[in-house]
Amino acid sequence: EPEVTQTPSHQVTQMGQEVILRCVPISNHLYFYWYRQILGQKVEFLVSFYNNEISEKSEIFDDQFSVERPDGSNFTLKIRSTKLEDSAMYFCASSHPGEAFFGQGTRLTVV
Amino acid sequence: GDSVTQMEGPVTLSEEAFLTINCTYTATGYPSLFWYVQYPGEGLQLLLKATKADDKGSNKGFEATYRKETTSFHLEKGSVQVSDSAVYFCALSLPLNRDDKIIFGKGTRLHILP
């Protein structure tokens, strides 16, 4: 069964460093998303991406964040200068549109 | 704005007990409604969904009915198992949006005792 895959599963980084979270969406999907879940809190929408551009972003998705689909298969989330409060589980999702399929998540820990 | 409110957890039940997790929503349009489940150490999985009023979504013994008059989508299961221990998220999406952005509730942690 096709699935969304995310790497790494866990990343630890120092405050101020740049991180790139990687996702491989399902191959025939057209919409791509990043969500964030701070420990013990709700899952929050960050950004959606369609036709090689951002279609919507939340207020959380400030200038420190960027997304890219560099090669037609990967979908990445970059955080330019990480802060302690960026520590969270980051989920990638894709849809055809229709049902969104989620990856297993990347747990980012900023120290 | 659009939002989802679900009952606070954790919810602790004995095996074979009846489960209800309440969920209500606020939406400017006519949303699709979902329940997602997150098992320990895993990602989000779609448990069930309903796309119009009075639809009933069901999967793995869980059910939820889309109630437009009460703006609710309560999750129920007649007899829970230890393996149902997980965090359950009620969610909505608005199909008139350009994309299928999902708005989640805060999640309800369910713990089933053997």
Boltz contact constraints between the chains, C-beta under 6 A:
constraints:
  - contact:
      token1: [A, 31]
      token2: [B, 99]
      max_distance: 6.0
  - contact:
      token1: [A, 42]
      token2: [B, 104]
      max_distance: 6.0
  - contact:
      token1: [A, 42]
      token2: [B, 106]
      max_distance: 6.0
  - contact:
      token1: [A, 42]
      token2: [B, 107]
      max_distance: 6.0
  - contact:
      token1: [A, 43]
      token2: [B, 104]
      max_distance: 6.0
  - contact:
      token1: [A, 45]
      token2: [B, 101]
      max_distance: 6.0
  - contact:
      token1: [A, 48]
      token2: [B, 99]
      max_distance: 6.0
  - contact:
      token1: [A, 48]
      token2: [B, 101]
      max_distance: 6.0
  - contact:
      token1: [A, 55]
      token2: [B, 98]
      max_distance: 6.0
  - contact:
      token1: [A, 55]
      token2: [B, 99]
      max_distance: 6.0
  - contact:
      token1: [A, 95]
      token2: [B, 100]
      max_distance: 6.0
  - contact:
      token1: [A, 97]
      token2: [B, 100]
      max_distance: 6.0
  - contact:
      token1: [A, 100]
      token2: [B, 100]
      max_distance: 6.0
  - contact:
      token1: [A, 102]
      token2: [B, 43]
      max_distance: 6.0
  - contact:
      token1: [A, 102]
      token2: [B, 44]
      max_distance: 6.0
  - contact:
      token1: [A, 103]
      token2: [B, 43]
      max_distance: 6.0
  - contact:
      token1: [A, 104]
      token2: [B, 43]
      max_distance: 6.0
  - contact:
      token1: [A, 105]
      token2: [B, 43]
      max_distance: 6.0
